[in-house]
Structure formats: structure tokens, C-alpha cells
Amino acid sequence: MDLVNQKFIQLSNIPSDINEHLPTLEKYARECETILELGVRGVTSSWAFSHGLLNNNKPNKKLIMNDIDECNILELLYKTANTDLKINYYWINDLALDLDDKVDLTFIDTWHVYAQLKRELAKFSKITKKYIIMHDTTVDEWLGESIRNGWNAYDQSIQSGFLLNEINKGLWPAIEEFLHDNTNWKLRERFTNNNGLTILERI
């Protein structure tokens, strides 16, 4: 537990694209038993979720990690090995990920384009009991990540099967449409610092 705490504090204080939001992620994790993390990347948010889960005195703590690419989570597995936190991981496209059980919180930090988030919200809201948290909702608010990074959206359209205009469009329209169509969800918090973080809550 001390090892996880040290790592969480360290990452919260090292400037990164998400470090300012780690205390918020940890706070929400304290309210949960099961968390689904979509987009593990460099294994940063994972420590906030692990720290929150380990400090919430709830039974059956579980972190489910997913990324389209295999991520190096050996340090996390080692430092949580002697705790009551269970960690599962799946290195596949999250739209192909099917889970048997529901989760309390889903965190989305994957491909930041309208097409991807629209499908993720439709898929994972069905199994999420409390919160959906999304990163980069300011930096990729209106224009998709592919434009910001200079990626070939045409090739991505062919590979993914998504419409080109849905790749060029940003995240916020997907969030607005989801809230309009799903009145059992509401906007709980939105932060614009550190690339943006948005929290939706099931009503």
C-alpha cells in the first residue's frame, strides 16, 4: 500500500498530460469497487485508480485495464501484488471488449475523435453503474485528435470503417448527443485544465 501511495504522489507532482487530474480520479475511485480503464497508455491514471480503490474499505476491489496496444504494467502488478486489489487486463480495441459484469466507473482515454467516443459511450454506458470519466475533452473538444496530431484521417477512415467527418470531429459533440439521448446520465463536473477532464454521472 505504501508503494502505491508513493507512486501516486510522485505521478501527481510530475508534470504530464494528466497529472493535475490524478487527485480527481483518485477521489472518484474511492466511491467504487470496480473500475474499467480504457486507454492505459503510459500507466499513469492506473495508479490513481489503484490508490483510490485500496483506500475505500470496500470489498471486491477490481481494476480492469484495457488498451489497443500492450502496456508495461509490471510495476503496478508488483506493487499491488500483496493487496486486496484484483487487476485484469486486455490488450485489444475496446470496442471489441465484452465484459460479463458491470463496473462502477468507466474511464475513457483512447482515440480522441467523435467516432470513437460516440461508440464507446453507447457501449460502456450500459455496463457502468456510477460514473463515466473522459480525458482530453478540452484539447480535442471540437476537432479530433487526428487533426491535432497530423495523422492521416483518410487512411484511418479506411482502417476503422468510421466516416471521415466523424474522425475529424472532436469529443464534445459526442458527449452532448449522449446526454441528450440518455436522460439517465448528467454532466457532473468539467475541468478545462491539463487538456480537460469531464465526469458524467448516472442519475
Stockholm file with secondary structure:
# STOCKHOLM 1.0

chainA/1-203         MDLVNQKFIQLSNIPSDINEHLPTLEKYARECETILELGVRGVTSSWAFSHGLLNNNKPNKKLIMNDIDECNILELLYKTANTDLKINYYWINDLALDLDDKVDLTFIDTWHVYAQLKRELAKFSKITKKYIIMHDTTVDEWLGESIRNGWNAYDQSIQSGFLLNEINKGLWPAIEEFLHDNTNWKLRERFTNNNGLTILERI
#=GR chainA/1-203 SS CHHHHHHHHHHHHSCCSSGGGHHHHHHHHTTCSEEEEECCTTTCHHHHHHHHHHTSCCSSEEEEEECSSCCCCHHHHHHTTTSSEEEEEECSCGGGCCCSSCEEEEEECSCCSHHHHHHHHHHHGGGEEEEEEEECTTTTSSBCHHHHHTCCHHHHHHHHCCCHHHHHBCSHHHHHHHHHHCTTEEEEEEECSTTCEEEEEEC
#=GC SS_cons         CHHHHHHHHHHHHSCCSSGGGHHHHHHHHTTCSEEEEECCTTTCHHHHHHHHHHTSCCSSEEEEEECSSCCCCHHHHHHTTTSSEEEEEECSCGGGCCCSSCEEEEEECSCCSHHHHHHHHHHHGGGEEEEEEEECTTTTSSBCHHHHHTCCHHHHHHHHCCCHHHHHBCSHHHHHHHHHHCTTEEEEEEECSTTCEEEEEEC
//
